[in-house]
Amino acid sequence: MKICIHIIVIACILRAGVAAGEIPRSPRLVVRDYETGKALLNLPVRYEQQFTIRYIHSVDISPVFEVFRIDEKKGFVLEETYFRMFGAGMGHWEGHGRLTYDGQWTRIRDMNYPVGSFILRVGSKGVDHTLILGNRSVNLSEMAEGRRVEVLCAGQQGAASDRHLSGDNSCGKADEPGNYHITHRYVR
């Protein structure tokens, strides 16, 4: 009888915590079609984890890497970008980060530029937009060539629809695309 009462009390406490939003939900990195809202990718992540978007620059045909950190309050934060040569649209953004060159890669480090979520115009298969998270690489050009996608961080929600992935517990400003629309470098 005592065990049954304890279980009921624990269940009530947990249910009250969920209702009040006190139990932390796991963040998810979501890529969804901007026009339809359909989720194309939905991956579990951790706060402070990094992911990279890699693509082939259309002018100098060399790889460009943009490294983001997942922040609980700010959403995605652009930490670093690196590339082999200054092509069209590439270069140091004065006042944002520290420019270094190691003989092979030009790096802009310590950018710490909060973008919340962002819209990405996915390039052709030759551009090969690829999202890299840990050991996993997903070629976005194969999934959404020529389409706009929204990349956002959302809290895990059991009954979220594809169109609206939980505005209540998303990371940062995930449901409101930031001003960082990385589109100009991605068109081929």
C-alpha positions in Angstrom: 0.0 0.0 0.0 2.8 2.5 0.9 4.6 1.7 -2.3 1.5 2.3 -4.4 1.0 5.7 -2.6 4.6 6.6 -3.3 4.3 5.8 -6.9 1.1 7.9 -7.2 2.8 10.8 -5.4 5.9 10.6 -7.7 3.6 10.4 -10.8 1.7 13.5 -9.7 4.9 15.5 -9.0 6.3 14.5 -12.5 3.1 15.5 -14.2 3.0 18.8 -12.4 6.6 19.5 -13.4 5.8 18.7 -17.1 2.8 21.0 -17.0 4.8 23.8 -15.5 7.6 23.3 -18.0 10.1 22.5 -15.2 11.5 19.2 -16.6 14.1 20.0 -19.2 13.4 18.8 -22.8 16.2 17.7 -25.0 17.0 20.1 -27.8 16.8 19.0 -31.4 18.4 20.3 -34.6 15.7 20.5 -37.2 15.9 21.2 -40.9 12.5 21.8 -42.5 11.3 22.9 -45.9 10.6 26.6 -45.6 7.6 26.6 -47.9 5.8 23.5 -46.6 7.1 23.3 -43.0 7.8 19.6 -43.5 10.7 18.4 -41.3 13.5 16.9 -43.5 15.9 16.3 -40.6 15.3 16.1 -36.9 18.4 15.2 -34.8 19.0 15.1 -31.0 21.6 17.5 -29.8 23.1 19.0 -26.6 23.4 22.6 -25.6 26.9 23.9 -26.3 27.4 21.2 -29.0 28.7 22.3 -32.3 27.6 21.5 -35.9 29.1 22.5 -39.2 27.6 23.4 -42.6 30.0 22.7 -45.4 29.6 23.6 -49.0 31.6 24.1 -52.2 32.1 27.8 -53.1 30.8 28.4 -56.6 33.6 30.7 -57.7 36.8 29.1 -56.5 35.3 25.5 -56.3 36.8 24.9 -52.8 35.2 24.0 -49.5 33.8 26.5 -47.0 33.0 25.5 -43.4 30.7 27.4 -41.0 30.7 26.2 -37.4 27.8 26.9 -35.1 27.3 26.3 -31.4 23.8 25.5 -30.0 23.0 27.9 -27.2 20.0 27.4 -24.9 19.0 31.1 -24.9 20.4 32.4 -28.3 19.7 29.4 -30.5 22.5 29.0 -33.0 25.7 31.0 -32.6 28.1 31.3 -35.5 31.5 30.6 -33.9 33.9 30.2 -36.9 34.1 30.1 -40.6 37.1 28.7 -42.6 38.0 28.4 -46.2 41.0 28.0 -48.5 40.9 31.2 -50.5 39.1 34.5 -50.5 36.5 34.1 -53.2 33.5 36.2 -54.0 31.6 37.1 -50.8 34.3 35.6 -48.6 36.5 37.6 -46.2 36.7 39.1 -42.8 33.7 40.8 -41.4 35.2 43.7 -39.5 34.5 43.6 -35.8 33.3 39.9 -35.9 36.0 37.5 -34.9 39.7 37.1 -35.3 41.3 36.4 -38.7 44.0 33.8 -38.9 45.8 31.9 -41.7 47.8 28.7 -41.1 49.2 28.3 -44.6 46.2 26.2 -45.9 43.1 27.6 -44.3 41.9 31.1 -43.7 39.9 31.1 -40.4 37.7 33.7 -38.8 37.5 32.5 -35.2 35.7 33.8 -32.1 32.9 35.3 -34.1 30.2 34.6 -31.5 27.5 35.9 -33.7 24.0 34.8 -32.5 21.7 33.9 -35.4 18.8 32.1 -33.6 17.6 30.0 -36.5 18.4 30.7 -40.2 17.1 30.2 -43.7 19.4 28.4 -46.1 19.0 28.2 -49.9 20.3 24.8 -50.6 22.6 24.7 -53.6 22.8 22.1 -56.4 24.5 18.7 -55.9 27.8 20.3 -57.0 27.6 22.8 -54.1 27.0 19.8 -51.8 25.6 21.7 -48.8 26.3 19.2 -46.0 25.3 19.4 -42.3 27.9 17.8 -40.1 27.0 16.8 -36.5 29.6 14.7 -34.7 30.4 11.8 -36.9 27.3 12.2 -39.0 27.2 14.0 -42.3 23.9 14.7 -44.2 24.0 16.1 -47.7 21.3 18.7 -47.8 21.7 19.2 -51.6 20.5 15.6 -52.1 17.4 16.3 -49.9 16.4 19.8 -50.9 18.4 20.9 -54.0 17.4 24.5 -55.0 14.9 24.9 -52.1 15.0 27.1 -49.0 15.1 25.3 -45.7 14.9 26.6 -42.2 17.6 25.3 -39.8 16.4 25.7 -36.2 16.8 24.4 -32.7 13.6 23.1 -31.1 12.8 21.5 -27.7 11.7 17.9 -27.9 7.9 17.8 -28.1 6.0 14.6 -28.3 3.0 15.9 -30.3 4.6 18.6 -32.3 3.4 18.9 -35.9 5.7 19.2 -38.9 4.5 22.8 -39.6 5.1 24.2 -36.1 7.7 22.6 -33.9 6.9 23.9 -30.5 7.4 27.6 -29.9 7.0 27.1 -26.2 10.3 25.4 -25.5 12.5 26.1 -28.5 16.1 27.1 -28.1 16.7 30.9 -28.5 14.6 32.4 -31.2 14.2 29.1 -33.1 10.7 29.8 -34.4 11.6 33.3 -35.7 14.3 33.1 -38.4 17.1 35.5 -37.6 18.6 38.1 -39.8 21.3 35.7 -40.8 20.1 34.4 -44.2 23.0 32.5 -45.6 21.9 32.5 -49.2 24.2 34.6 -51.3 27.1 32.1 -51.1 25.0 29.1 -51.7 23.5 29.7 -55.2 25.2 28.0 -58.0 
